[in-house]
Amino acid sequence: MAVIEIVPGQTKIGWIGTGVMGASMCGHLMQAGFQATVYTRSKEKAQGLLDAGATWADSPRAVAEASDVVFAIVGFPHDVRQVFLDSEWGALAGSKPGNVLVDMTTSEPSLAVEMFESAKQKGVHMLDAPVSGGDKGAREGILSIMIGGEAEVVAALQPCWEAMGKTIVHQGPAGAGQHTKMVNQVLISTMMIGVCEALVYGYKAGLDLETVLKSVGSGAAGSWSLTNLAPRIIDNNFDPGFFVEHFIKDMGIALAESRRMGLSMPGLALAEQLYNTVAAKGWDKNGTHALALALADMSGFDWLER
């Protein structure tokens, strides 16, 4: 299949899902000169993009019918399946041969392969391209983008990747992007336990936590999570850069893939158990750093009232 040339000002893009990250990502593409057609479940969440010149569509299919390249970043694998593969409503149903569909949701590697094969039968290109960097990375256009699919299609979309991200890596064939994102989530899962437990410890030891970060943040313990999320924890700001409920979904996918490959992942299993506790306490719509709230609660005090 021939790959279309991607040219800002000429190539028409579609965007599905304008949540915590999607609105910023689509906005960067528009700022780079791409004309956008958008759809999301709650139209008001797309209002900023519409005010900036995007066109509204009533379904993913309608987005695809108006676009050359369609990006989506939604919540869960069942959302991904519906958005792309629904026979009447989905983006593939509205796509023409040569069009490109890109799933930027963190989803199941097996679903990525299934969508690639379904698209191929229709002469449509399909990529899986999950991202890391949270709301901050999306706002600043510095996301890490992990891409699975055909190399020539990945290369053709370089102007789009560069508008949204800083670290852009083609990981391999269909599904490889999602597998790489699972590696990312396994790393973060136990790292977040360490960040949150360390702050709980520091507080109970009577330390000034901002002063503590000056010492530990630049040493061997330094990490993206410590630099970007620890200050939010200290400030009692648990707004989501990435939802707890979505992180639990990701860990579930990683654990399922691990079982399929015969792997033992006790650290990941512990993290999933702890985050299920966070959700059970009603903090599933908070950011992943809300784990600190649950750990403090387990230790007998209210972090918000410390």
C-alpha positions as CSV (number, residue, x, y, z in Angstrom):
1,M,0.0,0.0,0.0
2,A,1.3,3.4,-0.9
3,V,1.8,5.8,2.0
4,I,0.4,9.3,1.7
5,E,2.6,12.3,2.0
6,I,2.0,14.2,5.3
7,V,2.1,18.0,4.7
8,P,0.9,20.6,7.2
9,G,-1.7,22.8,5.6
10,Q,-2.7,20.0,3.2
11,T,-3.1,16.8,5.1
12,K,-6.4,16.6,7.0
13,I,-6.2,15.0,10.4
14,G,-8.9,13.6,12.6
15,W,-8.7,13.4,16.4
16,I,-10.8,11.2,18.7
17,G,-10.7,11.7,22.5
18,T,-10.0,15.2,24.0
19,G,-9.3,14.3,27.6
20,V,-6.5,15.2,29.9
21,M,-3.9,14.6,27.2
22,G,-5.7,14.4,23.9
23,A,-6.8,18.1,23.8
24,S,-3.2,19.3,24.1
25,M,-1.9,16.8,21.6
26,C,-4.5,17.7,19.0
27,G,-3.8,21.4,19.7
28,H,-0.1,21.0,18.9
29,L,-1.0,19.4,15.6
30,M,-3.3,22.3,14.8
31,Q,-0.6,24.8,15.8
32,A,1.7,23.0,13.4
33,G,-0.7,23.8,10.5
34,F,-2.9,20.7,10.3
35,Q,-6.6,21.1,9.7
36,A,-8.5,19.0,12.3
37,T,-11.8,17.3,12.6
38,V,-12.6,16.1,16.2
39,Y,-14.9,13.8,18.1
40,T,-15.2,13.1,21.8
41,R,-18.0,11.7,24.0
42,S,-18.6,15.1,25.7
43,K,-18.5,17.8,23.1
44,E,-17.8,20.5,25.7
45,K,-14.4,18.9,26.3
46,A,-13.5,19.7,22.7
47,Q,-14.7,23.3,22.8
48,G,-11.2,24.8,23.1
49,L,-10.2,23.0,19.9
50,L,-13.4,24.0,18.2
51,D,-12.8,27.6,19.2
52,A,-9.3,27.3,17.7
53,G,-10.7,26.2,14.3
54,A,-11.3,22.5,14.5
55,T,-14.4,21.0,12.9
56,W,-16.8,18.8,14.9
57,A,-17.9,15.4,13.8
58,D,-20.7,13.2,15.3
59,S,-18.8,9.9,15.3
60,P,-15.4,8.3,14.7
61,R,-16.6,7.2,11.3
62,A,-17.5,10.8,10.4
63,V,-14.0,11.9,11.6
64,A,-12.4,9.3,9.3
65,E,-14.5,10.3,6.3
66,A,-13.2,13.9,6.6
67,S,-9.6,13.0,7.3
68,D,-6.4,11.5,5.8
69,V,-4.9,10.5,9.2
70,V,-7.0,9.8,12.3
71,F,-5.5,9.7,15.8
72,A,-7.3,8.5,18.9
73,I,-6.5,8.5,22.6
74,V,-9.4,7.1,24.7
75,G,-9.8,5.2,27.9
76,F,-9.9,1.4,27.8
77,P,-9.5,-1.4,25.3
78,H,-13.2,-1.7,24.8
79,D,-13.3,2.0,23.9
80,V,-10.5,1.4,21.4
81,R,-12.3,-1.5,19.8
82,Q,-15.5,0.5,19.4
83,V,-13.8,3.7,18.2
84,F,-11.9,1.9,15.5
85,L,-13.6,-1.4,14.7
86,D,-17.4,-0.9,15.1
87,S,-18.8,-1.9,11.7
88,E,-21.2,1.1,11.5
89,W,-19.7,3.7,13.8
90,G,-16.0,3.2,13.9
91,A,-13.2,5.0,12.2
92,L,-12.2,2.0,10.0
93,A,-15.6,2.0,8.5
94,G,-15.2,5.6,7.3
95,S,-11.6,5.2,6.1
96,K,-10.5,5.1,2.5
97,P,-7.6,3.0,1.1
98,G,-4.3,4.7,1.9
99,N,-5.6,6.4,5.0
100,V,-3.7,6.1,8.3
101,L,-5.3,5.2,11.7
102,V,-3.2,5.8,14.8
103,D,-4.2,4.5,18.3
104,M,-2.3,6.4,21.0
105,T,-4.3,4.9,23.8
106,T,-2.4,2.5,26.1
107,S,-4.1,-0.7,25.2
108,E,-3.7,-4.4,24.6
109,P,-0.9,-5.5,22.2
110,S,-3.1,-8.3,20.8
111,L,-5.8,-5.7,20.0
112,A,-3.2,-3.6,18.2
113,V,-2.3,-6.6,16.0
114,E,-6.0,-7.3,15.3
115,M,-6.7,-3.7,14.3
116,F,-3.6,-3.7,12.0
117,E,-4.8,-6.9,10.2
118,S,-8.4,-5.5,9.9
119,A,-7.1,-2.2,8.5
120,K,-4.8,-4.0,6.1
121,Q,-7.7,-5.9,4.6
122,K,-9.3,-2.6,3.6
123,G,-6.0,-1.1,2.3
124,V,-5.7,1.2,5.4
125,H,-2.5,1.7,7.4
126,M,-2.7,1.2,11.2
127,L,-0.2,2.1,13.9
128,D,-0.2,1.7,17.7
129,A,1.6,4.6,19.3
130,P,1.0,4.9,23.0
131,V,2.7,7.8,24.9
132,S,4.4,8.6,28.2
133,G,4.8,11.9,29.9
134,G,1.4,12.6,31.3
135,D,-0.5,15.9,31.2
136,K,2.7,18.0,31.5
137,G,4.3,16.2,28.5
138,A,1.2,16.6,26.4
139,R,0.9,20.3,27.2
140,E,4.5,21.0,26.5
141,G,4.7,18.7,23.4
142,I,7.5,16.6,24.8
143,L,5.9,13.2,25.0
144,S,7.7,9.9,24.5
145,I,6.0,8.1,21.7
146,M,6.4,4.4,21.3
147,I,5.3,3.2,17.9
148,G,4.4,-0.2,16.4
149,G,3.7,-0.8,12.7
150,E,5.2,-0.5,9.3
151,A,8.4,1.6,9.2
152,E,7.5,3.6,6.1
153,V,4.2,4.7,7.6
154,V,5.9,5.7,10.9
155,A,8.4,7.7,8.9
156,A,5.7,9.4,6.8
157,L,4.1,10.7,10.0
158,Q,7.2,12.4,11.3
159,P,5.8,15.9,11.1
160,C,2.9,14.8,13.3
161,W,5.1,13.0,15.8
162,E,7.4,16.0,16.1
163,A,4.4,18.3,16.9
164,M,3.5,16.1,19.9
165,G,6.6,14.5,21.2
166,K,10.3,14.8,21.9
167,T,11.4,11.1,22.0
168,I,10.0,9.3,19.0
169,V,11.0,5.6,18.5
170,H,9.7,3.0,16.1
171,Q,9.8,-0.2,18.3
172,G,8.9,-2.8,15.6
173,P,5.8,-4.3,14.0
174,A,2.2,-4.0,15.1
175,G,1.8,-4.4,18.8
176,A,5.4,-3.4,19.6
177,G,4.4,0.1,20.7
178,Q,1.9,-1.3,23.2
179,H,4.4,-3.9,24.5
180,T,6.9,-1.1,25.0
181,K,4.3,0.9,26.9
182,M,3.8,-2.1,29.2
183,V,7.5,-2.0,30.0
184,N,7.1,1.7,30.8
185,Q,4.1,1.0,33.1
186,V,5.9,-1.9,34.9
187,L,8.8,0.6,35.6
188,I,6.4,3.3,36.9
189,S,4.3,0.9,39.0
190,T,6.9,0.1,41.6
191,M,8.7,3.5,41.3
192,M,5.5,5.2,42.5
193,I,5.4,2.9,45.6
194,G,8.9,4.1,46.4
195,V,8.1,7.8,45.8
196,C,4.9,7.7,48.0
197,E,6.4,5.6,50.8
198,A,9.5,7.9,50.9
199,L,7.3,11.0,51.4
200,V,5.2,9.3,54.0
201,Y,8.4,8.3,55.8
202,G,9.9,11.7,55.6
203,Y,6.8,13.4,56.9
204,K,6.5,11.1,59.9
205,A,10.2,11.6,60.6
206,G,9.5,15.3,61.0
207,L,11.4,16.4,57.9
208,D,10.6,19.4,55.7
209,L,9.7,17.5,52.5
210,E,10.6,20.3,50.1
211,T,14.1,20.4,51.7
212,V,14.4,16.7,51.4
213,L,13.7,16.8,47.7
214,K,16.6,19.2,47.2
215,S,18.9,16.4,48.4
216,V,17.4,13.3,47.0
217,G,16.0,14.5,43.7
218,S,19.4,15.1,42.1
219,G,21.0,11.9,43.4
220,A,20.8,8.2,42.6
221,A,17.1,8.2,43.7
222,G,16.1,10.8,41.2
223,S,13.3,10.0,38.7
224,W,10.7,11.7,36.6
225,S,8.0,10.7,39.1
226,L,10.0,12.2,42.0
227,T,10.7,15.4,40.1
228,N,7.2,16.0,38.7
229,L,4.8,14.2,41.1
230,A,6.4,14.5,44.5
231,P,5.9,18.3,44.6
232,R,2.2,17.7,43.8
233,I,1.9,15.3,46.7
234,I,3.5,17.8,49.1
235,D,1.1,20.5,47.8
236,N,-1.9,18.2,48.2
237,N,-2.6,18.5,44.5
238,F,-3.9,15.1,43.4
239,D,-5.4,16.3,40.1
240,P,-4.9,13.7,37.4
241,G,-2.0,13.8,35.0
242,F,-2.9,10.2,34.5
243,F,-5.9,8.6,36.2
244,V,-5.6,5.9,38.8
245,E,-8.3,3.9,37.0
246,H,-6.4,4.0,33.8
247,F,-3.2,2.9,35.6
248,I,-5.0,-0.1,37.1
249,K,-6.1,-1.0,33.5
250,D,-2.6,-0.8,32.3
251,M,-1.2,-3.0,35.1
252,G,-3.9,-5.5,34.4
253,I,-2.9,-5.7,30.7
254,A,0.8,-6.0,31.7
255,L,0.0,-8.8,34.2
256,A,-2.1,-10.6,31.6
257,E,0.7,-10.4,29.0
258,S,3.2,-11.6,31.7
259,R,1.1,-14.7,32.5
260,R,0.8,-15.4,28.8
261,M,4.6,-15.3,28.5
262,G,5.1,-17.4,31.7
263,L,6.6,-14.5,33.7
264,S,6.5,-14.0,37.5
265,M,6.0,-10.3,38.3
266,P,5.5,-10.0,42.1
267,G,6.4,-6.3,42.2
268,L,3.8,-5.4,39.5
269,A,1.2,-7.6,41.3
270,L,1.9,-5.7,44.6
271,A,1.5,-2.4,42.8
272,E,-1.8,-3.4,41.3
273,Q,-3.1,-4.5,44.7
274,L,-2.1,-1.2,46.3
275,Y,-3.7,0.8,43.5
276,N,-6.9,-1.3,43.8
277,T,-6.9,-0.1,47.4
278,V,-6.6,3.5,46.2
279,A,-9.6,3.0,43.9
280,A,-11.6,1.3,46.6
281,K,-11.2,4.4,48.8
282,G,-12.7,6.5,46.0
283,W,-9.6,8.0,44.6
284,D,-9.7,6.3,41.2
285,K,-10.3,9.6,39.4
286,N,-7.2,11.2,41.0
287,G,-3.7,11.1,39.6
288,T,-1.5,8.1,40.1
289,H,0.3,9.9,42.9
290,A,-2.9,9.5,45.0
291,L,-1.2,6.3,46.2
292,A,0.3,8.6,48.9
293,L,-3.2,9.1,50.3
294,A,-3.8,5.4,50.7
295,L,-0.4,4.7,52.2
296,A,-1.0,7.5,54.8
297,D,-4.4,6.1,55.5
298,M,-2.9,2.6,56.1
299,S,-0.5,4.3,58.6
300,G,-3.3,5.8,60.5
301,F,-3.3,9.5,59.4
302,D,-4.9,11.7,56.8
303,W,-2.3,13.1,54.4
304,L,-4.5,16.0,53.5
305,E,-4.8,17.1,57.1
306,R,-1.1,16.6,58.1
